[in-house]
Amino acid sequence: MNTQDTKPSAQLTEAPSNRCKPVQKRFAKAALTSAMLACFSAPSFAQSWHDVLSEASAWADLNLRYESVDQDNALDDASALTLRTRLGFKSGTLNGFSFTAEVEDSRIVMGQGDYTVGPTGYNVGEYSVIADPETTEVDQAFIQYKNEKLTLKGGRQVIALDNHRFVGHVGWRQDRQTFDGVTATYALNEKVNFFYGYLTQRNRIFAQAADFDSKDHLFNASFKTAVGKFTAYGYLLEIDNDTDNALDTYGIRYNGSMKGETVNWAYGAEFATQSSESGSGETATDYDASYINANLAATFSGITAKIDYELLGSDDGAYGFATPLATLHKFNGWTDQFLGTPAQGLQDVTFSLSGKLAGGKWLLAYHDFSADEASAEVDDLGSEINVQYVTKVMDKVTLAVKYGSYSAGDIKVDANKLWVWASTRF
């Protein structure tokens, strides 16, 4: 977190005259006596502070993970064994106010650090990228006010909206994404919810090496109905770097479900439009692109089959729809080939199967990628297979294995990634 040393400004005071001193002494004595009496005669106040301390909670969150990357290029294969530790504290509540603080630390374990983290300068150009730098930093630190309908937060905090497609915490990485700013959530009733956030800094996943000062406005409103949940949003993003830039996205989203005698259905659709402006004068750029998502899932006999179509559109092959605050790893394949949308845009058709096995959960997915604005050189963007199994031991420890294999098309190279991890929270 950026901090600035501040010094109190000099205060010029005029010495009181001697005849005023007796009055001042009597006033000070009376004020002190009144304060002491108030303290001793207000057991409820003392009890409130006692409750704040006694209702406080603390936690620890540990994640030990091995990751390997094998790409068909000149870089050496990467491997990392890292341990992420989060230690958190939350006070009790006094008149609706509380305080939360959390510290995050990520360390290489047993010297297994053969990987590259470009923004931090770690092993640049030697190995494939694994975006888990060694770091110790404040993950969260915010004051919260909450009543029956309104929740206000000020400070560093996690923000995750809807399915993380536009705003998320990138919790998959060891150094997750948080934001500095002020947020307000207002629940009009059980069906209607409003969210607004103003962000002054994006604390990204590369320690402090790639954090951005910003002037971001986040608007999100949702409405639950008998036929499903409708959401409208506007995300107005601007990097605060003394240059003209703006990334404005407006969209609507729908999710619904239906239970049948033998099959349960889930479905959704989403549309957004985006404008991107940067620079000024002759070097200024102005692009427009659209986003579309449609999905359908059927659950029967304990197995869920899903088809998902996602389009991150292009502006005539010069600009691809961008979601810089998203939990990008969750979308478009786990090998992270499309963290930045190609200028030609991206169409992703995904087929997946998931279910339960031996007390755990399994998932198998296939992605087929293609360009939105195809050219003679770029059309087929490859395909990817993802496999995952997650289970719990003694309800306290999560064990998991995950694999992604990307087959390149007209751009990029073949890549394989493997993860094995164990995590716990107490």
HELIX and SHEET records of a PDB file:
HELIX    1   1 ASN A   18  CYS A   20  5                                   3    
HELIX    2   2 LYS A   21  PHE A   40  1                                  20    
HELIX    3   3 PRO A   43  SER A   54  1                                  12    
HELIX    4   4 GLY A  118  THR A  120  5                                   3    
HELIX    5   5 GLY A  281  THR A  283  5                                   3    
HELIX    6   6 LEU A  328  LYS A  330  5                                   3    
SHEET    1   A19 SER A  57  GLN A  71  0                                        
SHEET    2   A19 ALA A  78  LYS A  90 -1                                        
SHEET    3   A19 PHE A  97  ASP A 114 -1                                        
SHEET    4   A19 THR A 135  LYS A 146 -1                                        
SHEET    5   A19 LEU A 150  GLN A 157 -1                                        
SHEET    6   A19 THR A 178  ALA A 187 -1                                        
SHEET    7   A19 VAL A 192  ASN A 203 -1                                        
SHEET    8   A19 PHE A 212  THR A 225 -1                                        
SHEET    9   A19 GLY A 228  LEU A 237 -1                                        
SHEET   10   A19 ASN A 245  LYS A 259 -1                                        
SHEET   11   A19 ASN A 264  SER A 278 -1                                        
SHEET   12   A19 THR A 285  PHE A 300 -1                                        
SHEET   13   A19 ILE A 303  LEU A 312 -1                                        
SHEET   14   A19 LEU A 346  LEU A 357 -1                                        
SHEET   15   A19 GLY A 360  SER A 370 -1                                        
SHEET   16   A19 ASP A 380  VAL A 393 -1                                        
SHEET   17   A19 VAL A 397  SER A 407 -1                                        
SHEET   18   A19 ALA A 415  ARG A 425 -1                                        
SHEET   19   A19 SER A  57  GLN A  71 -1                                        
END                                                                             
